[in-house]
Amino acid sequence: MGRTRVVGIAGRFRARYGASIRKKWKEVMERRYAEYQCPYCGSVTKMYRIAFGIWKCPKCNSKWAGAAYTPWTIEK
Ligand SMILES: [Zn+2]
């Protein structure tokens, strides 16, 4: 294996999937690891994803069903 290129979180995909899909994936993953405000205790923190669509707040241990890659559907 060569050195890992500095392309952020999408780096592990290297040449697979194509550039546009990697870019989209990177956006999704960055949102996934972004900080969100807990609807239960109000803490702004990194939410923990237990399973596909199931999220947990590390502060108050509340669990809820959200979107697949983000704690809830992001409104634009
Ligand atoms: Zn909470």
N, CA, C, O and the ligand as a Tripos MOL2 file, in Angstrom:
@<TRIPOS>MOLECULE
protein
  305   303    77     0     0
PROTEIN
NO_CHARGES

@<TRIPOS>ATOM
      1 N           0.8410   -1.2010    0.0000 N.3       1 MET1
      2 CA          0.0000    0.0000    0.0000 C.3       1 MET1
      3 C           0.8710    1.2440    0.0000 C.2       1 MET1
      4 O           1.8990    1.2880    0.6750 O.2       1 MET1
      5 N           0.4700    2.2340   -0.7400 N.am      2 GLY2
      6 CA          1.2080    3.4930   -0.7540 C.3       2 GLY2
      7 C           0.7350    4.3860    0.3680 C.2       2 GLY2
      8 O          -0.0620    3.9830    1.2160 O.2       2 GLY2
      9 N           1.2320    5.5870    0.3570 N.am      3 ARG3
     10 CA          0.8080    6.5260    1.3870 C.3       3 ARG3
     11 C          -0.6540    6.9280    1.1660 C.2       3 ARG3
     12 O          -1.1370    6.9740    0.0340 O.2       3 ARG3
     13 N          -1.3200    7.2070    2.2360 N.am      4 THR4
     14 CA         -2.7010    7.6390    2.1250 C.3       4 THR4
     15 C          -2.7480    9.0880    1.6580 C.2       4 THR4
     16 O          -2.0970    9.9670    2.2220 O.2       4 THR4
     17 N          -3.5190    9.3050    0.6360 N.am      5 ARG5
     18 CA         -3.6670   10.6800    0.1610 C.3       5 ARG5
     19 C          -4.5210   11.4920    1.1290 C.2       5 ARG5
     20 O          -5.3950   10.9520    1.8090 O.2       5 ARG5
     21 N          -4.2620   12.7620    1.1810 N.am      6 VAL6
     22 CA         -5.0340   13.6310    2.0670 C.3       6 VAL6
     23 C          -6.2550   14.1320    1.3250 C.2       6 VAL6
     24 O          -6.2440   15.2070    0.7250 O.2       6 VAL6
     25 N          -7.3020   13.3400    1.3750 N.am      7 VAL7
     26 CA         -8.5470   13.7380    0.7290 C.3       7 VAL7
     27 C          -9.6830   13.6270    1.7240 C.2       7 VAL7
     28 O         -10.8390   13.4610    1.3320 O.2       7 VAL7
     29 N          -9.3740   13.7150    2.9900 N.am      8 GLY8
     30 CA        -10.4060   13.7000    4.0070 C.3       8 GLY8
     31 C         -11.0120   12.3200    4.1860 C.2       8 GLY8
     32 O         -10.3800   11.2900    3.9510 O.2       8 GLY8
     33 N         -12.2310   12.3480    4.6000 N.am      9 ILE9
     34 CA        -12.8920   11.1140    5.0020 C.3       9 ILE9
     35 C         -13.1880   10.2110    3.8190 C.2       9 ILE9
     36 O         -13.4380    9.0180    3.9940 O.2       9 ILE9
     37 N         -13.1620   10.7690    2.6180 N.am     10 ALA10
     38 CA        -13.4470    9.9760    1.4320 C.3      10 ALA10
     39 C         -12.2100    9.2370    0.9340 C.2      10 ALA10
     40 O         -12.2830    8.4870   -0.0400 O.2      10 ALA10
     41 N         -11.0910    9.4420    1.5900 N.am     11 GLY11
     42 CA         -9.8360    8.8870    1.1110 C.3      11 GLY11
     43 C          -9.8170    7.3840    1.0120 C.2      11 GLY11
     44 O          -9.1300    6.8180    0.1620 O.2      11 GLY11
     45 N         -10.5690    6.7350    1.8800 N.am     12 ARG12
     46 CA        -10.5220    5.2800    1.8780 C.3      12 ARG12
     47 C         -11.1260    4.6680    0.6320 C.2      12 ARG12
     48 O         -10.9160    3.4880    0.3520 O.2      12 ARG12
     49 N         -11.8850    5.4730   -0.1280 N.am     13 PHE13
     50 CA        -12.5150    4.9310   -1.3170 C.3      13 PHE13
     51 C         -11.6120    5.0350   -2.5420 C.2      13 PHE13
     52 O         -11.8660    4.4070   -3.5700 O.2      13 PHE13
     53 N         -10.5340    5.8530   -2.4160 N.am     14 ARG14
     54 CA         -9.5600    5.9350   -3.4870 C.3      14 ARG14
     55 C         -10.2310    6.0270   -4.8560 C.2      14 ARG14
     56 O         -10.9720    6.9690   -5.1350 O.2      14 ARG14
     57 N          -9.9630    5.0410   -5.6960 N.am     15 ALA15
     58 CA        -10.4160    5.1440   -7.0820 C.3      15 ALA15
     59 C         -11.7760    4.5100   -7.3220 C.2      15 ALA15
     60 O         -12.2800    4.5030   -8.4450 O.2      15 ALA15
     61 N         -12.3570    3.9850   -6.2710 N.am     16 ARG16
     62 CA        -13.6490    3.3280   -6.4630 C.3      16 ARG16
     63 C         -14.7850    4.3440   -6.5970 C.2      16 ARG16
     64 O         -14.6700    5.4780   -6.1330 O.2      16 ARG16
     65 N         -15.8100    3.9550   -7.1920 N.am     17 TYR17
     66 CA        -17.0960    4.6710   -7.2470 C.3      17 TYR17
     67 C         -17.0980    5.9100   -8.1330 C.2      17 TYR17
     68 O         -18.1610    6.3170   -8.6020 O.2      17 TYR17
     69 N         -15.9580    6.5120   -8.3730 N.am     18 GLY18
     70 CA        -15.9540    7.7170   -9.2030 C.3      18 GLY18
     71 C         -15.9710    8.9800   -8.3650 C.2      18 GLY18
     72 O         -16.4490    8.9840   -7.2300 O.2      18 GLY18
     73 N         -15.4480   10.0440   -8.9340 N.am     19 ALA19
     74 CA        -15.2120   11.2710   -8.1710 C.3      19 ALA19
     75 C         -16.5060   11.8970   -7.6540 C.2      19 ALA19
     76 O         -16.5580   12.3320   -6.5030 O.2      19 ALA19
     77 N         -17.5260   11.9480   -8.4660 N.am     20 SER20
     78 CA        -18.7350   12.6620   -8.0570 C.3      20 SER20
     79 C         -19.4250   11.9340   -6.9140 C.2      20 SER20
     80 O         -19.9450   12.5680   -5.9960 O.2      20 SER20
     81 N         -19.4330   10.6110   -6.9660 N.am     21 ILE21
     82 CA        -20.0730    9.8440   -5.9080 C.3      21 ILE21
     83 C         -19.2580    9.9600   -4.6300 C.2      21 ILE21
     84 O         -19.8230   10.0590   -3.5410 O.2      21 ILE21
     85 N         -17.9400    9.9490   -4.7540 N.am     22 ARG22
     86 CA        -17.1050   10.1210   -3.5680 C.3      22 ARG22
     87 C         -17.3550   11.4720   -2.9250 C.2      22 ARG22
     88 O         -17.4020   11.5850   -1.7000 O.2      22 ARG22
     89 N         -17.5140   12.4930   -3.7490 N.am     23 LYS23
     90 CA        -17.7410   13.8300   -3.2190 C.3      23 LYS23
     91 C         -19.0660   13.8770   -2.4640 C.2      23 LYS23
     92 O         -19.1600   14.4530   -1.3800 O.2      23 LYS23
     93 N         -20.0770   13.2680   -3.0500 N.am     24 LYS24
     94 CA        -21.3880   13.2300   -2.4080 C.3      24 LYS24
     95 C         -21.2960   12.4520   -1.0950 C.2      24 LYS24
     96 O         -21.8390   12.8740   -0.0740 O.2      24 LYS24
     97 N         -20.6250   11.3500   -1.1320 N.am     25 TRP25
     98 CA        -20.4440   10.5220    0.0510 C.3      25 TRP25
     99 C         -19.7280   11.3010    1.1420 C.2      25 TRP25
    100 O         -20.0760   11.2060    2.3190 O.2      25 TRP25
    101 N         -18.7320   12.0650    0.7420 N.am     26 LYS26
    102 CA        -17.9690   12.8550    1.7070 C.3      26 LYS26
    103 C         -18.8740   13.8590    2.4070 C.2      26 LYS26
    104 O         -18.7810   14.0600    3.6180 O.2      26 LYS26
    105 N         -19.7520   14.4880    1.6280 N.am     27 GLU27
    106 CA        -20.6920   15.4450    2.2180 C.3      27 GLU27
    107 C         -21.6020   14.7570    3.2270 C.2      27 GLU27
    108 O         -21.8640   15.2790    4.3110 O.2      27 GLU27
    109 N         -22.0710   13.5850    2.8490 N.am     28 VAL28
    110 CA        -22.9590   12.8400    3.7380 C.3      28 VAL28
    111 C         -22.2310   12.4580    5.0200 C.2      28 VAL28
    112 O         -22.7680   12.6150    6.1170 O.2      28 VAL28
    113 N         -21.0280   11.9640    4.8820 N.am     29 MET29
    114 CA        -20.2940   11.5170    6.0470 C.3      29 MET29
    115 C         -19.9090   12.6790    6.9540 C.2      29 MET29
    116 O         -19.8810   12.5370    8.1770 O.2      29 MET29
    117 N         -19.6140   13.8160    6.3600 N.am     30 GLU30
    118 CA        -19.2820   14.9820    7.1880 C.3      30 GLU30
    119 C         -20.4950   15.4560    7.9710 C.2      30 GLU30
    120 O         -20.3800   15.8990    9.1130 O.2      30 GLU30
    121 N         -21.6560   15.3570    7.3400 N.am     31 ARG31
    122 CA        -22.8680   15.6870    8.0800 C.3      31 ARG31
    123 C         -23.0970   14.6870    9.2010 C.2      31 ARG31
    124 O         -23.5380   15.0440   10.2940 O.2      31 ARG31
    125 N         -22.7970   13.4530    8.9160 N.am     32 ARG32
    126 CA        -22.9990   12.4020    9.9060 C.3      32 ARG32
    127 C         -22.1470   12.6590   11.1410 C.2      32 ARG32
    128 O         -22.5720   12.3740   12.2600 O.2      32 ARG32
    129 N         -20.9630   13.1890   10.9460 N.am     33 TYR33
    130 CA        -20.0720   13.4140   12.0770 C.3      33 TYR33
    131 C         -20.1270   14.8350   12.6080 C.2      33 TYR33
    132 O         -19.3530   15.2010   13.4930 O.2      33 TYR33
    133 N         -21.0300   15.6300   12.0780 N.am     34 ALA34
    134 CA        -21.1710   16.9920   12.5650 C.3      34 ALA34
    135 C         -21.8610   16.9910   13.9290 C.2      34 ALA34
    136 O         -22.4060   15.9750   14.3600 O.2      34 ALA34
    137 N         -21.8320   18.1170   14.5850 N.am     35 GLU35
    138 CA        -22.4800   18.2120   15.8820 C.3      35 GLU35
    139 C         -23.9290   18.6470   15.7030 C.2      35 GLU35
    140 O         -24.2470   19.4770   14.8520 O.2      35 GLU35
    141 N         -24.7950   18.0700   16.5200 N.am     36 TYR36
    142 CA        -26.2080   18.3870   16.4550 C.3      36 TYR36
    143 C         -26.7130   18.6940   17.8580 C.2      36 TYR36
    144 O         -26.1380   18.2620   18.8570 O.2      36 TYR36
    145 N         -27.7890   19.4400   17.9040 N.am     37 GLN37
    146 CA        -28.3870   19.7350   19.2010 C.3      37 GLN37
    147 C         -29.3890   18.6550   19.5520 C.2      37 GLN37
    148 O         -30.2640   18.3190   18.7550 O.2      37 GLN37
    149 N         -29.2570   18.1200   20.7370 N.am     38 CYS38
    150 CA        -30.1580   17.0750   21.2070 C.3      38 CYS38
    151 C         -31.5380   17.6680   21.4520 C.2      38 CYS38
    152 O         -31.6640   18.6900   22.1250 O.2      38 CYS38
    153 N         -32.5710   17.0330   20.9100 N.am     39 PRO39
    154 CA        -33.9350   17.5480   21.1110 C.3      39 PRO39
    155 C         -34.4570   17.2790   22.5150 C.2      39 PRO39
    156 O         -35.5070   17.7970   22.8960 O.2      39 PRO39
    157 N         -33.7430   16.4840   23.2750 N.am     40 TYR40
    158 CA        -34.2160   16.1130   24.6070 C.3      40 TYR40
    159 C         -33.5220   16.9140   25.7070 C.2      40 TYR40
    160 O         -34.1870   17.4370   26.6010 O.2      40 TYR40
    161 N         -32.2050   17.0140   25.6520 N.am     41 CYS41
    162 CA        -31.4940   17.7190   26.7150 C.3      41 CYS41
    163 C         -30.8850   19.0250   26.2200 C.2      41 CYS41
    164 O         -30.4090   19.8190   27.0330 O.2      41 CYS41
    165 N         -30.8860   19.2690   24.9250 N.am     42 GLY42
    166 CA        -30.3980   20.5260   24.3910 C.3      42 GLY42
    167 C         -28.8940   20.6030   24.1970 C.2      42 GLY42
    168 O         -28.3800   21.6300   23.7540 O.2      42 GLY42
    169 N         -28.1810   19.5310   24.5220 N.am     43 SER43
    170 CA        -26.7310   19.5470   24.3420 C.3      43 SER43
    171 C         -26.3740   19.5650   22.8660 C.2      43 SER43
    172 O         -26.9960   18.8770   22.0560 O.2      43 SER43
    173 N         -25.3700   20.3550   22.5270 N.am     44 VAL44
    174 CA        -24.8480   20.3350   21.1720 C.3      44 VAL44
    175 C         -23.6080   19.4510   21.1830 C.2      44 VAL44
    176 O         -22.5720   19.8200   21.7370 O.2      44 VAL44
    177 N         -23.7250   18.3080   20.5790 N.am     45 THR45
    178 CA        -22.6410   17.3350   20.6520 C.3      45 THR45
    179 C         -22.6820   16.4210   19.4390 C.2      45 THR45
    180 O         -23.5770   16.5210   18.6000 O.2      45 THR45
    181 N         -21.7120   15.5380   19.3580 N.am     46 LYS46
    182 CA        -21.7070   14.5540   18.2880 C.3      46 LYS46
    183 C         -22.6350   13.4110   18.6720 C.2      46 LYS46
    184 O         -22.4030   12.6990   19.6480 O.2      46 LYS46
    185 N         -23.6800   13.2540   17.8890 N.am     47 MET47
    186 CA        -24.6250   12.1890   18.1800 C.3      47 MET47
    187 C         -24.0520   10.8410   17.7610 C.2      47 MET47
    188 O         -23.3050   10.7340   16.7890 O.2      47 MET47
    189 N         -24.4140    9.8440   18.5020 N.am     48 TYR48
    190 CA        -23.9030    8.5030   18.2680 C.3      48 TYR48
    191 C         -24.9390    7.6900   17.5130 C.2      48 TYR48
    192 O         -26.0920    7.5970   17.9340 O.2      48 TYR48
    193 N         -24.5310    7.1060   16.4060 N.am     49 ARG49
    194 CA        -25.4660    6.3000   15.6330 C.3      49 ARG49
    195 C         -25.3600    4.8480   16.0620 C.2      49 ARG49
    196 O         -24.3330    4.1990   15.8650 O.2      49 ARG49
    197 N         -26.4210    4.3580   16.6390 N.am     50 ILE50
    198 CA        -26.4210    2.9710   17.1330 C.3      50 ILE50
    199 C         -26.5470    1.9970   15.9740 C.2      50 ILE50
    200 O         -25.8070    1.0170   15.8840 O.2      50 ILE50
    201 N         -27.4820    2.2780   15.1020 N.am     51 ALA51
    202 CA        -27.7510    1.3980   13.9680 C.3      51 ALA51
    203 C         -28.3070    2.2540   12.8400 C.2      51 ALA51
    204 O         -28.4120    3.4740   12.9670 O.2      51 ALA51
    205 N         -28.6530    1.6210   11.7640 N.am     52 PHE52
    206 CA        -29.1500    2.3380   10.6080 C.3      52 PHE52
    207 C         -30.3970    3.1280   10.9850 C.2      52 PHE52
    208 O         -31.4700    2.5510   11.1630 O.2      52 PHE52
    209 N         -30.2600    4.4390   11.1060 N.am     53 GLY53
    210 CA        -31.4210    5.2770   11.4070 C.3      53 GLY53
    211 C         -31.7430    5.4100   12.8800 C.2      53 GLY53
    212 O         -32.7110    6.0810   13.2370 O.2      53 GLY53
    213 N         -30.9460    4.7810   13.7540 N.am     54 ILE54
    214 CA        -31.1910    4.8980   15.1860 C.3      54 ILE54
    215 C         -30.0590    5.6990   15.8090 C.2      54 ILE54
    216 O         -28.8900    5.3430   15.6660 O.2      54 ILE54
    217 N         -30.4060    6.7860   16.5020 N.am     55 TRP55
    218 CA        -29.4180    7.7140   17.0390 C.3      55 TRP55
    219 C         -29.5220    7.8160   18.5500 C.2      55 TRP55
    220 O         -30.5800    7.5860   19.1350 O.2      55 TRP55
    221 N         -28.4140    8.1610   19.1650 N.am     56 LYS56
    222 CA        -28.3810    8.2710   20.6130 C.3      56 LYS56
    223 C         -27.5950    9.5020   21.0170 C.2      56 LYS56
    224 O         -26.5530    9.8090   20.4370 O.2      56 LYS56
    225 N         -28.1060   10.2030   22.0190 N.am     57 CYS57
    226 CA        -27.3910   11.3410   22.5850 C.3      57 CYS57
    227 C         -26.4850   10.8420   23.6940 C.2      57 CYS57
    228 O         -26.9600   10.1850   24.6210 O.2      57 CYS57
    229 N         -25.1790   11.1390   23.6260 N.am     58 PRO58
    230 CA        -24.2470   10.6500   24.6470 C.3      58 PRO58
    231 C         -24.4070   11.3530   25.9910 C.2      58 PRO58
    232 O         -23.9080   10.8750   27.0100 O.2      58 PRO58
    233 N         -25.1050   12.4900   25.9900 N.am     59 LYS59
    234 CA        -25.2720   13.2430   27.2300 C.3      59 LYS59
    235 C         -26.4080   12.6920   28.0840 C.2      59 LYS59
    236 O         -26.2450   12.4810   29.2860 O.2      59 LYS59
    237 N         -27.5600   12.4600   27.4580 N.am     60 CYS60
    238 CA        -28.7380   12.0650   28.2290 C.3      60 CYS60
    239 C         -29.2120   10.6620   27.8580 C.2      60 CYS60
    240 O         -30.2050   10.1770   28.4010 O.2      60 CYS60
    241 N         -28.5030   10.0090   26.9300 N.am     61 ASN61
    242 CA        -28.8140    8.6340   26.5320 C.3      61 ASN61
    243 C         -30.1810    8.4690   25.8810 C.2      61 ASN61
    244 O         -30.7040    7.3570   25.8120 O.2      61 ASN61
    245 N         -30.7590    9.5580   25.4060 N.am     62 SER62
    246 CA        -32.0070    9.4330   24.6650 C.3      62 SER62
    247 C         -31.7410    8.7740   23.3250 C.2      62 SER62
    248 O         -30.6980    8.9960   22.7090 O.2      62 SER62
    249 N         -32.6730    7.9760   22.8850 N.am     63 LYS63
    250 CA        -32.5620    7.3410   21.5740 C.3      63 LYS63
    251 C         -33.7650    7.7500   20.7400 C.2      63 LYS63
    252 O         -34.8640    7.9520   21.2560 O.2      63 LYS63
    253 N         -33.5340    7.8630   19.4690 N.am     64 TRP64
    254 CA        -34.6580    8.1520   18.5790 C.3      64 TRP64
    255 C         -34.3450    7.6460   17.1810 C.2      64 TRP64
    256 O         -33.1920    7.3860   16.8400 O.2      64 TRP64
    257 N         -35.3860    7.5140   16.3850 N.am     65 ALA65
    258 CA        -35.2340    7.1090   14.9980 C.3      65 ALA65
    259 C         -35.0740    8.3470   14.1370 C.2      65 ALA65
    260 O         -35.9250    9.2350   14.1500 O.2      65 ALA65
    261 N         -33.9890    8.4040   13.3920 N.am     66 GLY66
    262 CA        -33.7350    9.5460   12.5360 C.3      66 GLY66
    263 C         -33.4940    9.0940   11.1130 C.2      66 GLY66
    264 O         -33.8830    7.9950   10.7170 O.2      66 GLY66
    265 N         -32.8520    9.9520   10.3560 N.am     67 ALA67
    266 CA        -32.5180    9.5950    8.9900 C.3      67 ALA67
    267 C         -31.3190    8.6440    8.9980 C.2      67 ALA67
    268 O         -30.6900    8.4330   10.0350 O.2      67 ALA67
    269 N         -31.0190    8.0860    7.8560 N.am     68 ALA68
    270 CA        -29.9870    7.0590    7.7750 C.3      68 ALA68
    271 C         -28.6110    7.5860    8.1620 C.2      68 ALA68
    272 O         -27.8720    6.9180    8.8860 O.2      68 ALA68
    273 N         -28.2630    8.7770    7.6860 N.am     69 TYR69
    274 CA        -26.9040    9.2600    7.8830 C.3      69 TYR69
    275 C         -26.8240   10.5250    8.7230 C.2      69 TYR69
    276 O         -25.7290   11.0140    9.0010 O.2      69 TYR69
    277 N         -27.9630   11.0560    9.1260 N.am     70 THR70
    278 CA        -27.9640   12.2220    9.9990 C.3      70 THR70
    279 C         -29.0220   11.9810   11.0740 C.2      70 THR70
    280 O         -29.9380   11.1900   10.8540 O.2      70 THR70
    281 N         -28.9230   12.6350   12.2210 N.am     71 PRO71
    282 CA        -29.8840   12.3840   13.3050 C.3      71 PRO71
    283 C         -31.3160   12.6800   12.9070 C.2      71 PRO71
    284 O         -32.2470   12.0940   13.4590 O.2      71 PRO71
    285 N         -31.5000   13.5650   11.9740 N.am     72 TRP72
    286 CA        -32.8390   13.8080   11.4510 C.3      72 TRP72
    287 C         -32.7210   14.4020   10.0700 C.2      72 TRP72
    288 O         -31.6290   14.7680    9.6330 O.2      72 TRP72
    289 N         -33.8170   14.4980    9.3950 N.am     73 THR73
    290 CA        -33.8180   15.0410    8.0510 C.3      73 THR73
    291 C         -33.4340   16.5160    8.0950 C.2      73 THR73
    292 O         -34.0200   17.2970    8.8460 O.2      73 THR73
    293 N         -32.4640   16.8820    7.3000 N.am     74 ILE74
    294 CA        -31.9850   18.2620    7.3160 C.3      74 ILE74
    295 C         -32.8530   19.1180    6.3920 C.2      74 ILE74
    296 O         -33.0330   18.8170    5.2120 O.2      74 ILE74
    297 N         -33.3760   20.1800    6.9660 N.am     75 GLU75
    298 CA        -34.2110   21.0710    6.1730 C.3      75 GLU75
    299 C         -33.3390   22.1100    5.4980 C.2      75 GLU75
    300 O         -32.3570   22.5830    6.0710 O.2      75 GLU75
    301 N         -33.7020   22.4570    4.2830 N.am     76 LYS76
    302 CA        -32.9240   23.4460    3.5650 C.3      76 LYS76
    303 C         -33.7520   24.6920    3.2720 C.2      76 LYS76
    304 O         -33.2490   25.6390    2.6660 O.2      76 LYS76
    305 ZN        -29.4930   14.6100   24.9820 Zn       77 ZN77
@<TRIPOS>BOND
     1     1     2 1
     2     2     3 1
     3     3     4 2
     4     3     5 am
     5     5     6 1
     6     6     7 1
     7     7     8 2
     8     7     9 am
     9     9    10 1
    10    10    11 1
    11    11    12 2
    12    11    13 am
    13    13    14 1
    14    14    15 1
    15    15    16 2
    16    15    17 am
    17    17    18 1
    18    18    19 1
    19    19    20 2
    20    19    21 am
    21    21    22 1
    22    22    23 1
    23    23    24 2
    24    23    25 am
    25    25    26 1
    26    26    27 1
    27    27    28 2
    28    27    29 am
    29    29    30 1
    30    30    31 1
    31    31    32 2
    32    31    33 am
    33    33    34 1
    34    34    35 1
    35    35    36 2
    36    35    37 am
    37    37    38 1
    38    38    39 1
    39    39    40 2
    40    39    41 am
    41    41    42 1
    42    42    43 1
    43    43    44 2
    44    43    45 am
    45    45    46 1
    46    46    47 1
    47    47    48 2
    48    47    49 am
    49    49    50 1
    50    50    51 1
    51    51    52 2
    52    51    53 am
    53    53    54 1
    54    54    55 1
    55    55    56 2
    56    55    57 am
    57    57    58 1
    58    58    59 1
    59    59    60 2
    60    59    61 am
    61    61    62 1
    62    62    63 1
    63    63    64 2
    64    63    65 am
    65    65    66 1
    66    66    67 1
    67    67    68 2
    68    67    69 am
    69    69    70 1
    70    70    71 1
    71    71    72 2
    72    71    73 am
    73    73    74 1
    74    74    75 1
    75    75    76 2
    76    75    77 am
    77    77    78 1
    78    78    79 1
    79    79    80 2
    80    79    81 am
    81    81    82 1
    82    82    83 1
    83    83    84 2
    84    83    85 am
    85    85    86 1
    86    86    87 1
    87    87    88 2
    88    87    89 am
    89    89    90 1
    90    90    91 1
    91    91    92 2
    92    91    93 am
    93    93    94 1
    94    94    95 1
    95    95    96 2
    96    95    97 am
    97    97    98 1
    98    98    99 1
    99    99   100 2
   100    99   101 am
   101   101   102 1
   102   102   103 1
   103   103   104 2
   104   103   105 am
   105   105   106 1
   106   106   107 1
   107   107   108 2
   108   107   109 am
   109   109   110 1
   110   110   111 1
   111   111   112 2
   112   111   113 am
   113   113   114 1
   114   114   115 1
   115   115   116 2
   116   115   117 am
   117   117   118 1
   118   118   119 1
   119   119   120 2
   120   119   121 am
   121   121   122 1
   122   122   123 1
   123   123   124 2
   124   123   125 am
   125   125   126 1
   126   126   127 1
   127   127   128 2
   128   127   129 am
   129   129   130 1
   130   130   131 1
   131   131   132 2
   132   131   133 am
   133   133   134 1
   134   134   135 1
   135   135   136 2
   136   135   137 am
   137   137   138 1
   138   138   139 1
   139   139   140 2
   140   139   141 am
   141   141   142 1
   142   142   143 1
   143   143   144 2
   144   143   145 am
   145   145   146 1
   146   146   147 1
   147   147   148 2
   148   147   149 am
   149   149   150 1
   150   150   151 1
   151   151   152 2
   152   151   153 am
   153   153   154 1
   154   154   155 1
   155   155   156 2
   156   155   157 am
   157   157   158 1
   158   158   159 1
   159   159   160 2
   160   159   161 am
   161   161   162 1
   162   162   163 1
   163   163   164 2
   164   163   165 am
   165   165   166 1
   166   166   167 1
   167   167   168 2
   168   167   169 am
   169   169   170 1
   170   170   171 1
   171   171   172 2
   172   171   173 am
   173   173   174 1
   174   174   175 1
   175   175   176 2
   176   175   177 am
   177   177   178 1
   178   178   179 1
   179   179   180 2
   180   179   181 am
   181   181   182 1
   182   182   183 1
   183   183   184 2
   184   183   185 am
   185   185   186 1
   186   186   187 1
   187   187   188 2
   188   187   189 am
   189   189   190 1
   190   190   191 1
   191   191   192 2
   192   191   193 am
   193   193   194 1
   194   194   195 1
   195   195   196 2
   196   195   197 am
   197   197   198 1
   198   198   199 1
   199   199   200 2
   200   199   201 am
   201   201   202 1
   202   202   203 1
   203   203   204 2
   204   203   205 am
   205   205   206 1
   206   206   207 1
   207   207   208 2
   208   207   209 am
   209   209   210 1
   210   210   211 1
   211   211   212 2
   212   211   213 am
   213   213   214 1
   214   214   215 1
   215   215   216 2
   216   215   217 am
   217   217   218 1
   218   218   219 1
   219   219   220 2
   220   219   221 am
   221   221   222 1
   222   222   223 1
   223   223   224 2
   224   223   225 am
   225   225   226 1
   226   226   227 1
   227   227   228 2
   228   227   229 am
   229   229   230 1
   230   230   231 1
   231   231   232 2
   232   231   233 am
   233   233   234 1
   234   234   235 1
   235   235   236 2
   236   235   237 am
   237   237   238 1
   238   238   239 1
   239   239   240 2
   240   239   241 am
   241   241   242 1
   242   242   243 1
   243   243   244 2
   244   243   245 am
   245   245   246 1
   246   246   247 1
   247   247   248 2
   248   247   249 am
   249   249   250 1
   250   250   251 1
   251   251   252 2
   252   251   253 am
   253   253   254 1
   254   254   255 1
   255   255   256 2
   256   255   257 am
   257   257   258 1
   258   258   259 1
   259   259   260 2
   260   259   261 am
   261   261   262 1
   262   262   263 1
   263   263   264 2
   264   263   265 am
   265   265   266 1
   266   266   267 1
   267   267   268 2
   268   267   269 am
   269   269   270 1
   270   270   271 1
   271   271   272 2
   272   271   273 am
   273   273   274 1
   274   274   275 1
   275   275   276 2
   276   275   277 am
   277   277   278 1
   278   278   279 1
   279   279   280 2
   280   279   281 am
   281   281   282 1
   282   282   283 1
   283   283   284 2
   284   283   285 am
   285   285   286 1
   286   286   287 1
   287   287   288 2
   288   287   289 am
   289   289   290 1
   290   290   291 1
   291   291   292 2
   292   291   293 am
   293   293   294 1
   294   294   295 1
   295   295   296 2
   296   295   297 am
   297   297   298 1
   298   298   299 1
   299   299   300 2
   300   299   301 am
   301   301   302 1
   302   302   303 1
   303   303   304 2
@<TRIPOS>SUBSTRUCTURE
     1 MET1         2 RESIDUE 1 A MET
     2 GLY2         6 RESIDUE 1 A GLY
     3 ARG3        10 RESIDUE 1 A ARG
     4 THR4        14 RESIDUE 1 A THR
     5 ARG5        18 RESIDUE 1 A ARG
     6 VAL6        22 RESIDUE 1 A VAL
     7 VAL7        26 RESIDUE 1 A VAL
     8 GLY8        30 RESIDUE 1 A GLY
     9 ILE9        34 RESIDUE 1 A ILE
    10 ALA10       38 RESIDUE 1 A ALA
    11 GLY11       42 RESIDUE 1 A GLY
    12 ARG12       46 RESIDUE 1 A ARG
    13 PHE13       50 RESIDUE 1 A PHE
    14 ARG14       54 RESIDUE 1 A ARG
    15 ALA15       58 RESIDUE 1 A ALA
    16 ARG16       62 RESIDUE 1 A ARG
    17 TYR17       66 RESIDUE 1 A TYR
    18 GLY18       70 RESIDUE 1 A GLY
    19 ALA19       74 RESIDUE 1 A ALA
    20 SER20       78 RESIDUE 1 A SER
    21 ILE21       82 RESIDUE 1 A ILE
    22 ARG22       86 RESIDUE 1 A ARG
    23 LYS23       90 RESIDUE 1 A LYS
    24 LYS24       94 RESIDUE 1 A LYS
    25 TRP25       98 RESIDUE 1 A TRP
    26 LYS26      102 RESIDUE 1 A LYS
    27 GLU27      106 RESIDUE 1 A GLU
    28 VAL28      110 RESIDUE 1 A VAL
    29 MET29      114 RESIDUE 1 A MET
    30 GLU30      118 RESIDUE 1 A GLU
    31 ARG31      122 RESIDUE 1 A ARG
    32 ARG32      126 RESIDUE 1 A ARG
    33 TYR33      130 RESIDUE 1 A TYR
    34 ALA34      134 RESIDUE 1 A ALA
    35 GLU35      138 RESIDUE 1 A GLU
    36 TYR36      142 RESIDUE 1 A TYR
    37 GLN37      146 RESIDUE 1 A GLN
    38 CYS38      150 RESIDUE 1 A CYS
    39 PRO39      154 RESIDUE 1 A PRO
    40 TYR40      158 RESIDUE 1 A TYR
    41 CYS41      162 RESIDUE 1 A CYS
    42 GLY42      166 RESIDUE 1 A GLY
    43 SER43      170 RESIDUE 1 A SER
    44 VAL44      174 RESIDUE 1 A VAL
    45 THR45      178 RESIDUE 1 A THR
    46 LYS46      182 RESIDUE 1 A LYS
    47 MET47      186 RESIDUE 1 A MET
    48 TYR48      190 RESIDUE 1 A TYR
    49 ARG49      194 RESIDUE 1 A ARG
    50 ILE50      198 RESIDUE 1 A ILE
    51 ALA51      202 RESIDUE 1 A ALA
    52 PHE52      206 RESIDUE 1 A PHE
    53 GLY53      210 RESIDUE 1 A GLY
    54 ILE54      214 RESIDUE 1 A ILE
    55 TRP55      218 RESIDUE 1 A TRP
    56 LYS56      222 RESIDUE 1 A LYS
    57 CYS57      226 RESIDUE 1 A CYS
    58 PRO58      230 RESIDUE 1 A PRO
    59 LYS59      234 RESIDUE 1 A LYS
    60 CYS60      238 RESIDUE 1 A CYS
    61 ASN61      242 RESIDUE 1 A ASN
    62 SER62      246 RESIDUE 1 A SER
    63 LYS63      250 RESIDUE 1 A LYS
    64 TRP64      254 RESIDUE 1 A TRP
    65 ALA65      258 RESIDUE 1 A ALA
    66 GLY66      262 RESIDUE 1 A GLY
    67 ALA67      266 RESIDUE 1 A ALA
    68 ALA68      270 RESIDUE 1 A ALA
    69 TYR69      274 RESIDUE 1 A TYR
    70 THR70      278 RESIDUE 1 A THR
    71 PRO71      282 RESIDUE 1 A PRO
    72 TRP72      286 RESIDUE 1 A TRP
    73 THR73      290 RESIDUE 1 A THR
    74 ILE74      294 RESIDUE 1 A ILE
    75 GLU75      298 RESIDUE 1 A GLU
    76 LYS76      302 RESIDUE 1 A LYS
    77 ZN77       305 GROUP 0 **** ****
